[in-house]
Every structure is written in C-alpha cells, then in structure tokens.
Amino acid sequence: MNEKQRQRIVDKHKDSYTRFGYHPHALYWSGRDIQEMRFKVLAEIGIQAGDAVLDVGCGFGDFKSWCESDACPINYTGVDVSPDILSEARQRHADASFYEGDVFDMSFEHQSFDWVILSGALNEQLHDDSCYAKSVIGQIYKLCRKGVAFNMLDARFLKAHDLHSLMPEYILAYCQDLCAECELHDDYLKNDFSIYMYRT
Ligand SMILES: C[S@@+](CC[C@H](N)C(=O)[O-])C[C@H]1O[C@@H](n2cnc3c(N)ncnc32)[C@H](O)[C@@H]1O
C-alpha cells in the first residue's frame, strides 16, 4: 500500500466518521447485523475467554464488545490506519491497546498473540493484483500462536471498481502454501468468505 492509497483510506474514514459518528456506516458496513455476522464466523475459529487477540483494521473495537456480550472477554489489541476511528475506539475501550498504522508499521514479535483476526480491512481496492492483501495475510500468520481468521469480499458475487474482491479458492491456495491447516467458510453471507489458518 503506498502513501496515497493509505491517505485515501484515512480520508474516507474521516468523512464517514464525521457523517455517521459511532455507527457501522462509518466503517462502510451496511448494518450492525452484517458486521456481527462476520464477527461470529471469525470468533468460531476457537477464540476463548482470556485469549490475546490482535484485530487488524479494528475500527471502533466492536469485536471486543461483541466478544464481551457473548460472555467471552478477551485481551484485546487493535490496529487501524484511521486516527479518527481509533479516537472513538480508545474512548470506548480504556482496557484495550490501540495502535495507529497498518500491520507493517508495528514491531510486534512473532507469535505475540493467540489469535489474529481481520474483518473488512482488505476490502480496499489497491489495484496491485492482491499483493498487499497477500503480504498482510503472511504477516498476520507470523504474529499468531494459535491461528488467524480473516474475511474478504467474494468475487463470485461482488465486483465493484472501488472494492477488492477475490475468488475464495485463489486465496485459500495461497494460505495453504503458508499453513498446513486452513479452512474456507463461505456459507454465511453471499458477498463474503472467511479463512481460518491454524498454527500446527
Ligand atoms: C470495514 S472497516 C471494519 C472495522 C472492524 N474490523 C469492524 O468490523 O468493525 C475496515 C477498517 O479497516 C481499516 N483499514 C483499512 N485498511 C487498513 C490497513 N491496511 N491496515 C489497517 N487498517 C486498515 C479502516 O480504517 C477501517 O477502520
């Protein structure tokens, strides 16, 4: 991701946050139900109470709240490129750690977190043949002790000039080169799929 692309993401979230405030629309989700459906699939990789979870593209830290509402409090760290979105996240979650930037700006040690999750942060169209998305997946896999769960938009059902969507089988094959135990889940929303990568 180059500086111009990153600034575009920062600017669009500044605009959306100014317009919608604390609301899923500020994160470009159509509603809370859709956001939480994605959370449920990611959490089902096996996240348990007390686990250390890194959330890449964390938005408002809503995954933490959702886990708490499901009686599964976690030790939560969030990373996001948008300072505007992060300012709200910090106000809402005094007991979590938040860092501004992308995952390559961070100096986390390998295997620092039980789980790394990512929901919606690879949906930006960067016109780079998915190179950035693949490098993020490789990087977050290095950071986990137990596994990674992320979602992407499904190119079989969604193609838009400003959104990055991919064929699930393509990215699954990429993940299988990195990790012996991967699972594809594509039965929860038409436009979306999730991949689990377990450290074995
Ligand atoms: C669709 S929103 C989802 C937010 C959160 N994961 C959720 O589901 O509530 C995507 C978020 O990822 C952030 N983002 C986009 N690209 C990113 C990147 N490369 N690294 C870190 N954050 C990114 C955006 O600023 C935004 O807050």
The ligand as an SDF file (V2000), in Angstrom:
LIG
                    3D

 27 29  0  0  0  0  0  0  0  0999 V2000
  -14.7970   -2.2610    7.0540 C   0  0  0  0  0  0  0  0  0  0  0  0
  -13.9910   -1.4610    8.4070 S   0  0  0  0  0  0  0  0  0  0  0  0
  -14.1210   -2.7660    9.6250 C   0  0  0  0  0  0  0  0  0  0  0  0
  -13.7400   -2.3580   11.0130 C   0  0  0  0  0  0  0  0  0  0  0  0
  -13.8010   -3.5030   12.0350 C   0  0  0  0  0  0  0  0  0  0  0  0
  -12.9500   -4.5970   11.6510 N   0  0  0  0  0  0  0  0  0  0  0  0
  -15.2240   -3.9760   12.1960 C   0  0  0  0  0  0  0  0  0  0  0  0
  -15.5760   -4.9660   11.5580 O   0  0  0  0  0  0  0  0  0  0  0  0
  -15.9630   -3.3280   12.9290 O   0  0  0  0  0  0  0  0  0  0  0  0
  -12.3010   -1.5470    7.9230 C   0  0  0  0  0  0  0  0  0  0  0  0
  -11.3440   -0.8400    8.8760 C   0  0  0  0  0  0  0  0  0  0  0  0
  -10.0110   -1.1730    8.4820 O   0  0  0  0  0  0  0  0  0  0  0  0
   -9.2170   -0.0060    8.4630 C   0  0  0  0  0  0  0  0  0  0  0  0
   -8.1980   -0.2820    7.4640 N   0  0  0  0  0  0  0  0  0  0  0  0
   -8.3270   -0.3140    6.1210 C   0  0  0  0  0  0  0  0  0  0  0  0
   -7.2060   -0.7300    5.5550 N   0  0  0  0  0  0  0  0  0  0  0  0
   -6.3240   -0.9710    6.5710 C   0  0  0  0  0  0  0  0  0  0  0  0
   -4.9860   -1.4500    6.6230 C   0  0  0  0  0  0  0  0  0  0  0  0
   -4.3170   -1.7630    5.5240 N   0  0  0  0  0  0  0  0  0  0  0  0
   -4.3980   -1.5920    7.8350 N   0  0  0  0  0  0  0  0  0  0  0  0
   -5.0640   -1.2730    8.9780 C   0  0  0  0  0  0  0  0  0  0  0  0
   -6.3450   -0.8040    8.9790 N   0  0  0  0  0  0  0  0  0  0  0  0
   -6.9520   -0.6850    7.8000 C   0  0  0  0  0  0  0  0  0  0  0  0
  -10.1480    1.1300    8.1830 C   0  0  0  0  0  0  0  0  0  0  0  0
   -9.6510    2.3370    8.6760 O   0  0  0  0  0  0  0  0  0  0  0  0
  -11.4260    0.6600    8.8870 C   0  0  0  0  0  0  0  0  0  0  0  0
  -11.4600    1.1090   10.2190 O   0  0  0  0  0  0  0  0  0  0  0  0
  1  2  1  0
  2  3  1  0
  2 10  1  0
  3  4  1  0
  4  5  1  0
  5  6  1  0
  5  7  1  0
  7  8  2  0
  7  9  1  0
 10 11  1  0
 11 12  1  0
 11 26  1  0
 12 13  1  0
 13 14  1  0
 13 24  1  0
 14 15  1  0
 14 23  1  0
 15 16  2  0
 16 17  1  0
 17 18  1  0
 17 23  2  0
 18 19  1  0
 18 20  2  0
 20 21  1  0
 21 22  2  0
 22 23  1  0
 24 25  1  0
 24 26  1  0
 26 27  1  0
M  CHG  2   2   1   9  -1
M  END
$$$$
